[in-house]
């Protein structure tokens, strides 16, 4: 019988990570789309590195940084009461860093696609920057927001190397579905591995298909 614990933990991790990425990603993407600051290429490089960097490399350095034997890890545990290695909180932080480009890139492109004259007109009318963001920019880039949300959620579901390095394999705390599949394959329990894999395959397929249908306007044309 299938253990739903790893799947529930995976979707919980993906949901929390996506919400936090949305909060972090919108202002950062807006800044990247509008700034001419000289450090912009450096920030964009750091944001994009998880796309090409092996996940074990990121996981390794996070493991070293957050370890209680490290000064920073000791400070987190002593002053903030945070023990990020082998914990769900550590998985969330690692997932945010690893999935950051999947939120930033679509949202940044959405901001860049909006006409500058639209923003300037809003400023001439005396609108505040927050009003411009929430009343002018975001409503005009819903497809980009949806793409960033869905890609971040789906990418977090499929994480393996980062979560294994920073979280380990603790049932009920850090053992997500991807790690469970690996364990089942190692145990030659291919039936269970296939069940978990099919569920993740179906969920990610439906999520991505919904994005393509929505952003492509197929659903609107279908219902007309």
QUIHUVEN-V163321 format. One line per field, one symbol per residue. burial: # if it has 16 or more other C-alpha atoms within 10 Angstrom, else .. A space follows every 50 residues. Layout:
burial=???
This chain:
burial=.....##.###.###.##..##..##.###.##.............##.# ....##.##..##.####....##.##....################### ############......#..#....#....##..###..#.######## ###################...#########.##.......##..##..# ...#.....##...#.........
